Amino acid sequence: MNTVHINLKGSYEAECDGYHLKARNYVSPIPPLARKLLQNGYNGSDEVMVTRGDTICFAGDTLQWWAEKQISEPENDKLAVRKYNFGVVTDD
């Protein structure tokens, strides 16, 4: 199993191996970036390590796990984690 390194930049931006994603509408950039990586041939069983600079934010879950999530933090600051519906077009 390989490790996919995703680096957070700012509140709603993430990058990995030259892929960059800027999310909007208070949506976490990690799940949409994971979906983009899967679409471009990455292995869903690879482990993901999410960092901000040198600080590890998340580690241990697979790329597929992240791709199946929709995470948002609306203005009321209550984090919402939902299952992503692959058949529905979203704002991410």
Phi and psi in degrees as a GROMACS rama.xvg file:
@    title "Ramachandran Plot"
@    xaxis  label "Phi"
@    yaxis  label "Psi"
@TYPE xy
-94.0203  166.356  ASN-2
-113.264  128.899  THR-3
-97.4487  123.419  VAL-4
-99.3473  117.364  HIS-5
-110.036  128.874  ILE-6
-110.045  125.872  ASN-7
-82.7729  138.856  LEU-8
-131.548  112.253  LYS-9
73.3621  -167.602  GLY-10
-78.926  -33.7873  SER-11
-130.887  30.1614  TYR-12
-129.225  143.379  GLU-13
-146.177  153.264  ALA-14
-143.814  154.013  GLU-15
-158.313  121.95  CYS-16
48.3587  42.123  ASP-17
89.1229  -10.0365  GLY-18
-89.0705  134.694  TYR-19
-130.166  139.028  HIS-20
-138.118  129.756  LEU-21
-114.02  112.129  LYS-22
-82.9884  164.539  ALA-23
-138.314  173.904  ARG-24
60.0094  38.9582  ASN-25
61.8049  30.3567  TYR-26
-101.587  136.727  VAL-27
-63.5557  138.167  SER-28
-79.5525  -11.3888  PRO-29
-66.8249  -52.9242  ILE-30
-60.6105  -44.6  PRO-31
-64.9389  -33.1752  PRO-32
-67.5999  -38.9533  LEU-33
-60.3625  -41.7055  ALA-34
-64.0473  -39.8199  ARG-35
-63.8158  -41.2689  LYS-36
-64.1243  -42.3952  LEU-37
-61.3187  -41.2663  LEU-38
-63.6338  -23.3973  GLN-39
-103.064  22.1959  ASN-40
96.4522  2.31684  GLY-41
-69.8342  154.103  TYR-42
-86.2915  124.703  ASN-43
-63.1428  -21.1529  GLY-44
-87.5247  -3.10857  SER-45
-68.6846  143.184  ASP-46
-75.5406  145.748  GLU-47
-110.422  134.332  VAL-48
-119.037  120.724  MET-49
-105.316  126.544  VAL-50
-127.323  158.7  THR-51
-125.047  102.574  ARG-52
66.1377  -125.184  GLY-53
-94.2513  1.81359  ASP-54
-95.8163  125.553  THR-55
-77.6823  124.758  ILE-56
-97.4778  -44.0024  CYS-57
-143.66  145.316  PHE-58
-156.953  150.371  ALA-59
108.856  -24.7105  GLY-60
-86.3522  159.216  ASP-61
-86.8895  164.521  THR-62
-61.0515  -38.7377  LEU-63
-63.1076  -41.5726  GLN-64
-58.0262  -48.185  TRP-65
-63.5034  -40.1466  TRP-66
-63.656  -27.2812  ALA-67
-84.9125  4.26988  GLU-68
-108.999  155.866  LYS-69
-130.111  115.221  GLN-70
-119.037  126.761  ILE-71
-134.627  156.141  SER-72
-133.885  86.5881  GLU-73
-64.7808  175.855  PRO-74
-57.0396  -23.8991  GLU-75
-80.377  3.61006  ASN-76
65.2007  18.0567  ASP-77
-96.1618  112.863  LYS-78
-64.4727  131.336  LEU-79
-120.391  120.772  ALA-80
-113.945  120.453  VAL-81
-128.266  161.265  ARG-82
-72.6784  133.822  LYS-83
-78.5611  133.489  TYR-84
-95.2844  104.714  ASN-85
-65.5323  -15.4565  PHE-86
-92.5473  0.586067  GLY-87
-118.45  132.679  VAL-88
-76.0966  130.554  VAL-89
-120.292  178.118  THR-90
-84.6161  7.46394  ASP-91
